[in-house]
Amino acid sequence: MSLRLDYAAAAPAGMKALGGVYGYISQCGLPAQLVDLVYLRTSQINGCALLHRHAFPRPAEGRADRGKAGAGVRLA
């Protein structure tokens, strides 16, 4: 098992920049469901250990279940 890097400690300026990107994406007008799917796919590609947090819909926001079969499958 590999150790995970503490990104905030290693590159605080990079984390601040990513926060800015997230803020922009949140208000740019893209549909929230599309943004969620992009985050889900990015997490799959990165082998995210917390993929289950990205894979479940947020019922309070009216998001439909998008089918999670194979959500944790590592492709490469």
Biopython code that builds the backbone (N, CA, C, O; Angstrom):
import numpy as np
from Bio.PDB.StructureBuilder import StructureBuilder

atoms = [
    (1, "MET", "N", (0.846, -1.174, 0.000)),
    (1, "MET", "CA", (0.000, 0.000, 0.000)),
    (1, "MET", "C", (0.891, 1.236, 0.000)),
    (1, "MET", "O", (1.835, 1.325, 0.786)),
    (2, "SER", "N", (0.600, 2.170, -0.862)),
    (2, "SER", "CA", (1.410, 3.383, -0.945)),
    (2, "SER", "C", (0.868, 4.454, -0.005)),
    (2, "SER", "O", (-0.330, 4.513, 0.274)),
    (3, "LEU", "N", (1.774, 5.294, 0.473)),
    (3, "LEU", "CA", (1.373, 6.406, 1.320)),
    (3, "LEU", "C", (0.818, 7.520, 0.456)),
    (3, "LEU", "O", (1.251, 7.709, -0.681)),
    (4, "ARG", "N", (-0.127, 8.246, 0.989)),
    (4, "ARG", "CA", (-0.709, 9.368, 0.256)),
    (4, "ARG", "C", (-0.020, 10.652, 0.675)),
    (4, "ARG", "O", (0.335, 10.832, 1.840)),
    (5, "LEU", "N", (0.161, 11.530, -0.276)),
    (5, "LEU", "CA", (0.819, 12.805, -0.056)),
    (5, "LEU", "C", (-0.152, 13.806, 0.556)),
    (5, "LEU", "O", (-1.311, 13.881, 0.149)),
    (6, "ASP", "N", (0.313, 14.565, 1.522)),
    (6, "ASP", "CA", (-0.486, 15.648, 2.102)),
    (6, "ASP", "C", (-0.301, 16.867, 1.201)),
    (6, "ASP", "O", (0.642, 17.639, 1.372)),
    (7, "TYR", "N", (-1.202, 17.030, 0.250)),
    (7, "TYR", "CA", (-1.073, 18.088, -0.755)),
    (7, "TYR", "C", (-1.074, 19.479, -0.143)),
    (7, "TYR", "O", (-0.337, 20.354, -0.597)),
    (8, "ALA", "N", (-1.884, 19.692, 0.870)),
    (8, "ALA", "CA", (-1.978, 21.015, 1.487)),
    (8, "ALA", "C", (-0.657, 21.420, 2.127)),
    (8, "ALA", "O", (-0.268, 22.587, 2.060)),
    (9, "ALA", "N", (0.035, 20.471, 2.743)),
    (9, "ALA", "CA", (1.324, 20.769, 3.367)),
    (9, "ALA", "C", (2.426, 20.887, 2.317)),
    (9, "ALA", "O", (3.316, 21.727, 2.448)),
    (10, "ALA", "N", (2.377, 20.063, 1.287)),
    (10, "ALA", "CA", (3.427, 20.047, 0.271)),
    (10, "ALA", "C", (3.348, 21.236, -0.679)),
    (10, "ALA", "O", (4.379, 21.748, -1.115)),
    (11, "ALA", "N", (2.154, 21.673, -0.997)),
    (11, "ALA", "CA", (1.989, 22.753, -1.982)),
    (11, "ALA", "C", (0.780, 23.613, -1.624)),
    (11, "ALA", "O", (-0.251, 23.529, -2.291)),
    (12, "PRO", "N", (0.890, 24.437, -0.584)),
    (12, "PRO", "CA", (-0.267, 25.250, -0.189)),
    (12, "PRO", "C", (-0.746, 26.196, -1.289)),
    (12, "PRO", "O", (-1.946, 26.437, -1.415)),
    (13, "ALA", "N", (0.175, 26.731, -2.080)),
    (13, "ALA", "CA", (-0.233, 27.625, -3.176)),
    (13, "ALA", "C", (-1.019, 26.854, -4.232)),
    (13, "ALA", "O", (-1.976, 27.378, -4.802)),
    (14, "GLY", "N", (-0.619, 25.621, -4.489)),
    (14, "GLY", "CA", (-1.344, 24.788, -5.443)),
    (14, "GLY", "C", (-2.744, 24.470, -4.964)),
    (14, "GLY", "O", (-3.694, 24.481, -5.747)),
    (15, "MET", "N", (-2.872, 24.187, -3.681)),
    (15, "MET", "CA", (-4.196, 23.912, -3.126)),
    (15, "MET", "C", (-5.081, 25.149, -3.189)),
    (15, "MET", "O", (-6.280, 25.045, -3.448)),
    (16, "LYS", "N", (-4.494, 26.316, -2.954)),
    (16, "LYS", "CA", (-5.263, 27.554, -3.049)),
    (16, "LYS", "C", (-5.742, 27.765, -4.489)),
    (16, "LYS", "O", (-6.879, 28.177, -4.717)),
    (17, "ALA", "N", (-4.866, 27.479, -5.456)),
    (17, "ALA", "CA", (-5.237, 27.622, -6.866)),
    (17, "ALA", "C", (-6.359, 26.649, -7.237)),
    (17, "ALA", "O", (-7.295, 27.020, -7.946)),
    (18, "LEU", "N", (-6.266, 25.410, -6.761)),
    (18, "LEU", "CA", (-7.328, 24.437, -7.036)),
    (18, "LEU", "C", (-8.646, 24.874, -6.418)),
    (18, "LEU", "O", (-9.710, 24.651, -6.995)),
    (19, "GLY", "N", (-8.578, 25.493, -5.250)),
    (19, "GLY", "CA", (-9.788, 26.033, -4.627)),
    (19, "GLY", "C", (-10.425, 27.097, -5.501)),
    (19, "GLY", "O", (-11.649, 27.181, -5.597)),
    (20, "GLY", "N", (-9.589, 27.916, -6.141)),
    (20, "GLY", "CA", (-10.096, 28.936, -7.056)),
    (20, "GLY", "C", (-10.764, 28.321, -8.274)),
    (20, "GLY", "O", (-11.802, 28.799, -8.731)),
    (21, "VAL", "N", (-10.164, 27.259, -8.796)),
    (21, "VAL", "CA", (-10.757, 26.556, -9.941)),
    (21, "VAL", "C", (-12.107, 25.971, -9.540)),
    (21, "VAL", "O", (-13.087, 26.093, -10.275)),
    (22, "TYR", "N", (-12.153, 25.336, -8.372)),
    (22, "TYR", "CA", (-13.411, 24.766, -7.891)),
    (22, "TYR", "C", (-14.476, 25.857, -7.750)),
    (22, "TYR", "O", (-15.628, 25.662, -8.140)),
    (23, "GLY", "N", (-14.089, 26.990, -7.197)),
    (23, "GLY", "CA", (-15.030, 28.103, -7.045)),
    (23, "GLY", "C", (-15.556, 28.592, -8.382)),
    (23, "GLY", "O", (-16.745, 28.877, -8.521)),
    (24, "TYR", "N", (-14.669, 28.689, -9.369)),
    (24, "TYR", "CA", (-15.088, 29.137, -10.694)),
    (24, "TYR", "C", (-16.049, 28.132, -11.327)),
    (24, "TYR", "O", (-17.092, 28.509, -11.861)),
    (25, "ILE", "N", (-15.688, 26.857, -11.263)),
    (25, "ILE", "CA", (-16.536, 25.818, -11.860)),
    (25, "ILE", "C", (-17.915, 25.810, -11.203)),
    (25, "ILE", "O", (-18.920, 25.574, -11.874)),
    (26, "SER", "N", (-17.966, 26.065, -9.907)),
    (26, "SER", "CA", (-19.240, 26.063, -9.183)),
    (26, "SER", "C", (-20.191, 27.150, -9.660)),
    (26, "SER", "O", (-21.408, 26.986, -9.573)),
    (27, "GLN", "N", (-19.652, 28.261, -10.164)),
    (27, "GLN", "CA", (-20.521, 29.381, -10.545)),
    (27, "GLN", "C", (-20.529, 29.683, -12.043)),
    (27, "GLN", "O", (-21.136, 30.670, -12.459)),
    (28, "CYS", "N", (-19.872, 28.858, -12.866)),
    (28, "CYS", "CA", (-19.719, 29.190, -14.287)),
    (28, "CYS", "C", (-20.940, 28.876, -15.148)),
    (28, "CYS", "O", (-20.987, 29.283, -16.309)),
    (29, "GLY", "N", (-21.916, 28.172, -14.614)),
    (29, "GLY", "CA", (-23.119, 27.904, -15.386)),
    (29, "GLY", "C", (-23.227, 26.488, -15.932)),
    (29, "GLY", "O", (-24.245, 26.139, -16.530)),
    (30, "LEU", "N", (-22.197, 25.663, -15.739)),
    (30, "LEU", "CA", (-22.312, 24.268, -16.164)),
    (30, "LEU", "C", (-23.329, 23.565, -15.271)),
    (30, "LEU", "O", (-23.413, 23.862, -14.080)),
    (31, "PRO", "N", (-24.099, 22.638, -15.831)),
    (31, "PRO", "CA", (-25.055, 21.900, -15.005)),
    (31, "PRO", "C", (-24.326, 21.143, -13.890)),
    (31, "PRO", "O", (-23.282, 20.534, -14.122)),
    (32, "ALA", "N", (-24.882, 21.187, -12.695)),
    (32, "ALA", "CA", (-24.257, 20.545, -11.536)),
    (32, "ALA", "C", (-24.067, 19.047, -11.760)),
    (32, "ALA", "O", (-23.080, 18.474, -11.299)),
    (33, "GLN", "N", (-24.996, 18.413, -12.461)),
    (33, "GLN", "CA", (-24.863, 16.976, -12.720)),
    (33, "GLN", "C", (-23.653, 16.688, -13.604)),
    (33, "GLN", "O", (-22.966, 15.687, -13.398)),
    (34, "LEU", "N", (-23.385, 17.540, -14.575)),
    (34, "LEU", "CA", (-22.218, 17.358, -15.434)),
    (34, "LEU", "C", (-20.936, 17.510, -14.623)),
    (34, "LEU", "O", (-20.012, 16.709, -14.762)),
    (35, "VAL", "N", (-20.879, 18.522, -13.788)),
    (35, "VAL", "CA", (-19.704, 18.741, -12.943)),
    (35, "VAL", "C", (-19.487, 17.527, -12.034)),
    (35, "VAL", "O", (-18.354, 17.076, -11.871)),
    (36, "ASP", "N", (-20.556, 16.999, -11.445)),
    (36, "ASP", "CA", (-20.445, 15.816, -10.594)),
    (36, "ASP", "C", (-19.896, 14.624, -11.368)),
    (36, "ASP", "O", (-19.052, 13.889, -10.855)),
    (37, "LEU", "N", (-20.362, 14.427, -12.593)),
    (37, "LEU", "CA", (-19.868, 13.312, -13.400)),
    (37, "LEU", "C", (-18.392, 13.475, -13.744)),
    (37, "LEU", "O", (-17.649, 12.494, -13.772)),
    (38, "VAL", "N", (-17.965, 14.700, -14.005)),
    (38, "VAL", "CA", (-16.547, 14.950, -14.284)),
    (38, "VAL", "C", (-15.713, 14.631, -13.043)),
    (38, "VAL", "O", (-14.665, 13.994, -13.148)),
    (39, "TYR", "N", (-16.174, 15.071, -11.869)),
    (39, "TYR", "CA", (-15.454, 14.761, -10.631)),
    (39, "TYR", "C", (-15.421, 13.252, -10.383)),
    (39, "TYR", "O", (-14.399, 12.718, -9.953)),
    (40, "LEU", "N", (-16.522, 12.568, -10.649)),
    (40, "LEU", "CA", (-16.576, 11.122, -10.468)),
    (40, "LEU", "C", (-15.569, 10.432, -11.380)),
    (40, "LEU", "O", (-14.825, 9.557, -10.935)),
    (41, "ARG", "N", (-15.541, 10.816, -12.639)),
    (41, "ARG", "CA", (-14.620, 10.181, -13.589)),
    (41, "ARG", "C", (-13.169, 10.483, -13.232)),
    (41, "ARG", "O", (-12.308, 9.610, -13.341)),
    (42, "THR", "N", (-12.899, 11.700, -12.811)),
    (42, "THR", "CA", (-11.547, 12.062, -12.392)),
    (42, "THR", "C", (-11.118, 11.204, -11.205)),
    (42, "THR", "O", (-9.977, 10.746, -11.142)),
    (43, "SER", "N", (-12.025, 10.994, -10.278)),
    (43, "SER", "CA", (-11.723, 10.165, -9.113)),
    (43, "SER", "C", (-11.460, 8.721, -9.520)),
    (43, "SER", "O", (-10.582, 8.068, -8.956)),
    (44, "GLN", "N", (-12.210, 8.218, -10.493)),
    (44, "GLN", "CA", (-11.978, 6.861, -10.987)),
    (44, "GLN", "C", (-10.585, 6.748, -11.586)),
    (44, "GLN", "O", (-9.845, 5.816, -11.271)),
    (45, "ILE", "N", (-10.228, 7.684, -12.441)),
    (45, "ILE", "CA", (-8.927, 7.657, -13.111)),
    (45, "ILE", "C", (-7.794, 7.734, -12.091)),
    (45, "ILE", "O", (-6.774, 7.062, -12.242)),
    (46, "ASN", "N", (-7.972, 8.551, -11.056)),
    (46, "ASN", "CA", (-6.938, 8.729, -10.041)),
    (46, "ASN", "C", (-6.892, 7.600, -9.020)),
    (46, "ASN", "O", (-5.996, 7.574, -8.176)),
    (47, "GLY", "N", (-7.838, 6.666, -9.078)),
    (47, "GLY", "CA", (-7.874, 5.578, -8.104)),
    (47, "GLY", "C", (-8.212, 6.069, -6.710)),
    (47, "GLY", "O", (-7.641, 5.602, -5.724)),
    (48, "CYS", "N", (-9.126, 6.997, -6.628)),
    (48, "CYS", "CA", (-9.497, 7.644, -5.365)),
    (48, "CYS", "C", (-9.979, 6.623, -4.333)),
    (48, "CYS", "O", (-10.835, 5.786, -4.622)),
    (49, "ALA", "N", (-9.414, 6.707, -3.126)),
    (49, "ALA", "CA", (-9.814, 5.811, -2.043)),
    (49, "ALA", "C", (-11.186, 6.180, -1.491)),
    (49, "ALA", "O", (-11.806, 5.371, -0.801)),
    (50, "LEU", "N", (-11.664, 7.371, -1.778)),
    (50, "LEU", "CA", (-12.955, 7.840, -1.274)),
    (50, "LEU", "C", (-13.978, 7.952, -2.402)),
    (50, "LEU", "O", (-14.867, 8.802, -2.360)),
    (51, "LEU", "N", (-13.850, 7.101, -3.396)),
    (51, "LEU", "CA", (-14.726, 7.155, -4.563)),
    (51, "LEU", "C", (-16.195, 7.075, -4.181)),
    (51, "LEU", "O", (-17.037, 7.695, -4.830)),
    (52, "HIS", "N", (-16.511, 6.324, -3.143)),
    (52, "HIS", "CA", (-17.912, 6.182, -2.726)),
    (52, "HIS", "C", (-18.534, 7.530, -2.374)),
    (52, "HIS", "O", (-19.747, 7.694, -2.508)),
    (53, "ARG", "N", (-17.743, 8.488, -1.931)),
    (53, "ARG", "CA", (-18.293, 9.813, -1.618)),
    (53, "ARG", "C", (-18.707, 10.554, -2.879)),
    (53, "ARG", "O", (-19.644, 11.353, -2.858)),
    (54, "HIS", "N", (-18.013, 10.289, -3.969)),
    (54, "HIS", "CA", (-18.334, 10.939, -5.234)),
    (54, "HIS", "C", (-19.452, 10.213, -5.979)),
    (54, "HIS", "O", (-20.178, 10.824, -6.763)),
    (55, "ALA", "N", (-19.590, 8.915, -5.733)),
    (55, "ALA", "CA", (-20.470, 8.079, -6.544)),
    (55, "ALA", "C", (-21.939, 8.146, -6.152)),
    (55, "ALA", "O", (-22.800, 7.786, -6.955)),
    (56, "PHE", "N", (-22.246, 8.594, -4.948)),
    (56, "PHE", "CA", (-23.636, 8.612, -4.522)),
    (56, "PHE", "C", (-24.277, 9.960, -4.798)),
    (56, "PHE", "O", (-23.646, 11.000, -4.604)),
    (57, "PRO", "N", (-25.519, 9.952, -5.246)),
    (57, "PRO", "CA", (-26.208, 11.215, -5.537)),
    (57, "PRO", "C", (-26.530, 11.967, -4.258)),
    (57, "PRO", "O", (-26.477, 11.410, -3.162)),
    (58, "ARG", "N", (-26.858, 13.214, -4.412)),
    (58, "ARG", "CA", (-27.268, 14.039, -3.275)),
    (58, "ARG", "C", (-28.767, 14.279, -3.391)),
    (58, "ARG", "O", (-29.189, 15.225, -4.055)),
    (59, "PRO", "N", (-29.577, 13.434, -2.754)),
    (59, "PRO", "CA", (-31.039, 13.539, -2.909)),
    (59, "PRO", "C", (-31.594, 14.904, -2.522)),
    (59, "PRO", "O", (-32.588, 15.347, -3.097)),
    (60, "ALA", "N", (-30.977, 15.570, -1.568)),
    (60, "ALA", "CA", (-31.476, 16.877, -1.144)),
    (60, "ALA", "C", (-31.401, 17.894, -2.281)),
    (60, "ALA", "O", (-32.138, 18.880, -2.288)),
    (61, "GLU", "N", (-30.515, 17.653, -3.233)),
    (61, "GLU", "CA", (-30.367, 18.556, -4.369)),
    (61, "GLU", "C", (-31.118, 18.052, -5.598)),
    (61, "GLU", "O", (-31.011, 18.635, -6.676)),
    (62, "GLY", "N", (-31.878, 16.968, -5.435)),
    (62, "GLY", "CA", (-32.662, 16.447, -6.542)),
    (62, "GLY", "C", (-31.844, 15.702, -7.578)),
    (62, "GLY", "O", (-32.277, 15.565, -8.722)),
    (63, "ARG", "N", (-30.685, 15.224, -7.206)),
    (63, "ARG", "CA", (-29.847, 14.497, -8.147)),
    (63, "ARG", "C", (-30.343, 13.065, -8.265)),
    (63, "ARG", "O", (-30.617, 12.413, -7.257)),
    (64, "ALA", "N", (-30.456, 12.586, -9.466)),
    (64, "ALA", "CA", (-30.927, 11.218, -9.689)),
    (64, "ALA", "C", (-29.779, 10.233, -9.492)),
    (64, "ALA", "O", (-28.612, 10.573, -9.689)),
    (65, "ASP", "N", (-30.126, 9.013, -9.101)),
    (65, "ASP", "CA", (-29.115, 7.965, -8.985)),
    (65, "ASP", "C", (-28.570, 7.690, -10.374)),
    (65, "ASP", "O", (-29.340, 7.472, -11.310)),
    (66, "ARG", "N", (-27.272, 7.697, -10.516)),
    (66, "ARG", "CA", (-26.693, 7.538, -11.842)),
    (66, "ARG", "C", (-26.061, 6.172, -12.048)),
    (66, "ARG", "O", (-25.265, 5.992, -12.970)),
    (67, "GLY", "N", (-26.402, 5.212, -11.207)),
    (67, "GLY", "CA", (-25.906, 3.860, -11.404)),
    (67, "GLY", "C", (-24.434, 3.764, -11.070)),
    (67, "GLY", "O", (-23.603, 4.398, -11.720)),
    (68, "LYS", "N", (-24.109, 2.981, -10.066)),
    (68, "LYS", "CA", (-22.747, 2.948, -9.589)),
    (68, "LYS", "C", (-22.064, 1.623, -9.889)),
    (68, "LYS", "O", (-20.999, 1.349, -9.336)),
    (69, "ALA", "N", (-22.637, 0.807, -10.736)),
    (69, "ALA", "CA", (-22.032, -0.478, -11.040)),
    (69, "ALA", "C", (-20.652, -0.267, -11.635)),
    (69, "ALA", "O", (-20.499, 0.410, -12.652)),
    (70, "GLY", "N", (-19.675, -0.836, -11.010)),
    (70, "GLY", "CA", (-18.309, -0.716, -11.507)),
    (70, "GLY", "C", (-17.663, 0.623, -11.233)),
    (70, "GLY", "O", (-16.654, 0.956, -11.855)),
    (71, "ALA", "N", (-18.218, 1.399, -10.316)),
    (71, "ALA", "CA", (-17.685, 2.739, -10.074)),
    (71, "ALA", "C", (-16.249, 2.710, -9.591)),
    (71, "ALA", "O", (-15.496, 3.648, -9.853)),
    (72, "GLY", "N", (-15.849, 1.656, -8.891)),
    (72, "GLY", "CA", (-14.498, 1.605, -8.359)),
    (72, "GLY", "C", (-13.517, 0.836, -9.217)),
    (72, "GLY", "O", (-12.407, 0.553, -8.768)),
    (73, "VAL", "N", (-13.882, 0.495, -10.415)),
    (73, "VAL", "CA", (-13.019, -0.291, -11.281)),
    (73, "VAL", "C", (-11.858, 0.554, -11.768)),
    (73, "VAL", "O", (-12.056, 1.645, -12.302)),
    (74, "ARG", "N", (-10.661, 0.055, -11.585)),
    (74, "ARG", "CA", (-9.460, 0.750, -12.059)),
    (74, "ARG", "C", (-9.228, 0.342, -13.507)),
    (74, "ARG", "O", (-9.106, -0.848, -13.797)),
    (75, "LEU", "N", (-9.165, 1.303, -14.421)),
    (75, "LEU", "CA", (-9.081, 1.002, -15.845)),
    (75, "LEU", "C", (-7.660, 0.859, -16.360)),
    (75, "LEU", "O", (-7.441, 0.173, -17.359)),
    (76, "ALA", "N", (-6.697, 1.480, -15.716)),
    (76, "ALA", "CA", (-5.324, 1.386, -16.234)),
    (76, "ALA", "C", (-4.321, 1.336, -15.126)),
    (76, "ALA", "O", (-3.120, 1.256, -15.384)),
]
sb = StructureBuilder()
sb.init_structure("model")
sb.init_model(0)
sb.init_chain("A")
sb.init_seg("    ")
for serial, (resi, resn, name, xyz) in enumerate(atoms, 1):
    if name == "N":
        sb.init_residue(resn, " ", resi, " ")
    sb.init_atom(name, np.array(xyz, "f"), 0.0, 1.0, " ", f" {name:<3s}", serial, name[0])
structure = sb.get_structure()
